[in-house]
């Protein structure tokens, strides 16, 4: 996954969803990061796992990540990726899907 996401090509939706799940795990690994994320999303620890199954929620995880440069850079470094790869994954989940406008 890292090689495909680090290339200059756009990320495909499957690799972008995998990256979003990794980003959520990164956020959840630190109590302060998780607390802030839960406060901003209105979610609780009890419904976070259910929300993570929703593809739209995974897109919002990457929205959250790319909106905070420090968090973006920290996650990218932790995942062995360039921040631009995370942004490409965000773009892949943000694009309208076929049949949507």
C-alpha positions in Angstrom: 0.0 0.0 0.0 2.7 2.5 0.8 4.3 2.3 -2.6 1.1 2.9 -4.4 0.2 5.8 -2.1 3.6 7.4 -2.3 3.5 7.4 -6.1 2.4 10.6 -7.8 -0.7 8.9 -9.1 -4.0 9.5 -7.5 -5.0 7.0 -4.8 -7.7 4.5 -5.6 -10.8 4.4 -3.3 -9.8 1.0 -1.7 -6.3 2.2 -0.7 -7.7 5.5 0.4 -10.2 3.7 2.7 -7.4 1.6 4.1 -5.4 4.7 4.7 -8.3 6.3 6.5 -8.6 3.3 8.8 -4.9 3.6 9.6 -5.4 7.3 10.2 -8.3 6.6 12.6 -6.0 4.1 14.4 -3.3 6.7 14.7 -5.8 9.2 16.1 -7.1 6.6 18.6 -3.7 5.6 19.7 -3.2 8.9 21.6 -5.8 9.8 24.3 -5.4 13.6 23.6 -5.8 13.2 19.9 -8.8 10.8 20.4 -10.5 13.1 22.9 -10.2 16.1 20.5 -11.5 14.0 17.6 -14.5 12.7 19.5 -15.4 16.2 20.8 -15.3 17.6 17.2 -17.2 14.7 15.7 -19.8 14.3 18.5 -19.0 10.6 18.6 -18.3 8.6 21.6 -16.0 5.6 22.1 -19.1 3.4 22.1 -20.2 4.3 18.5 -16.8 5.0 16.9 -16.4 1.4 15.7 -19.8 1.5 14.0 -19.0 4.8 12.4 -15.7 3.5 11.1 -17.7 1.0 8.9 -19.3 3.9 7.0 -17.2 5.0 3.9 -18.5 8.6 4.3 -17.1 8.6 7.8 -13.7 7.4 6.6 -13.7 10.4 4.2 -14.4 12.7 7.2 -11.5 11.1 9.1 -9.2 12.3 6.3 -10.9 15.7 6.2 -10.0 16.0 9.8 -6.5 14.9 9.3 -5.7 17.2 6.3 -7.2 20.2 8.1 -4.5 20.0 10.8 -1.0 20.2 9.3 0.7 19.0 12.4 -1.5 16.0 12.6 -1.2 15.3 8.9 2.6 15.4 9.1 2.7 13.3 12.2 0.5 10.6 10.7 2.3 10.6 7.4 5.7 10.2 9.2 4.2 7.4 11.4 2.8 5.6 8.3 6.0 6.1 6.3 4.2 8.2 3.7 4.6 11.7 2.3 1.9 14.1 3.4 0.9 14.5 -0.3 0.0 10.8 -0.4 -2.5 11.4 2.4 -3.9 14.4 0.6 -4.3 12.2 -2.5 -6.2 9.6 -0.5 -8.4 12.4 0.9 -9.1 13.5 -2.6 -10.0 10.0 -3.7 -12.6 9.7 -1.0 -13.9 13.2 -1.5 -14.5 12.9 -5.3 -18.0 12.2 -6.3 -18.4 8.5 -7.3 -19.8 7.3 -10.5 -23.5 8.2 -10.8 -23.2 11.0 -8.1 -23.1 14.7 -8.9 
